[in-house]
């Protein structure tokens, strides 16, 4: 299950970091710190998201 969560984390972190950076840039914050913090926030928030999605996917595929 750890491999599944690790693979999901790579995908989810990329998406969330991209969404957060896009949101920060669309708000007009072009500083390096703003962009870096938004990307870091996306990567941190991706941890529980990947864990939850991984548990659900593992449960669905295990019962099949």
C-alpha positions in Angstrom: 0.0 0.0 0.0 2.9 2.3 0.6 4.0 2.2 -3.0 0.5 3.1 -4.1 0.4 6.1 -1.8 3.9 7.2 -2.9 2.8 7.1 -6.6 -0.4 8.9 -5.8 1.6 11.5 -3.8 3.8 12.4 -6.8 0.7 13.0 -8.9 -1.4 14.7 -6.3 1.4 17.0 -5.1 2.2 18.1 -8.6 -1.5 19.0 -9.2 -2.1 20.7 -5.9 1.2 22.7 -6.1 0.3 23.8 -9.6 -3.2 24.8 -8.6 -1.9 26.8 -5.6 0.8 28.5 -7.6 -1.7 29.4 -10.3 -4.1 30.8 -7.7 -1.3 32.9 -6.1 -0.2 34.2 -9.5 -3.8 35.1 -10.5 -4.2 37.1 -7.3 -1.2 39.2 -8.4 1.4 37.9 -6.0 4.6 37.6 -8.1 7.2 37.4 -5.3 9.5 34.4 -5.0 8.4 33.8 -1.4 4.7 33.7 -2.3 5.2 31.2 -5.1 7.5 29.0 -3.1 5.1 29.0 -0.1 2.1 28.1 -2.2 4.0 25.3 -3.9 5.1 24.0 -0.4 1.6 24.2 0.9 0.4 22.1 -2.1 3.0 19.5 -1.4 2.1 19.4 2.3 -1.6 19.2 1.7 -1.0 16.4 -0.8 0.2 14.1 1.9 -3.2 13.4 3.6 -5.0 13.6 0.3 -2.8 10.9 -1.2 -3.1 8.8 2.0 -6.9 9.0 1.9 -7.2 8.3 -1.8 -4.7 5.4 -1.5 -6.6 3.8 1.3 -9.8 3.9 -0.8 -8.2 2.6 -3.9 -6.4 -0.2 -2.0 -9.7 -1.2 -0.4 -11.6 -1.2 -3.7 -8.9 -3.3 -5.5 -8.4 -5.7 -2.6 -12.0 -6.7 -2.5 -12.2 -7.2 -6.3 
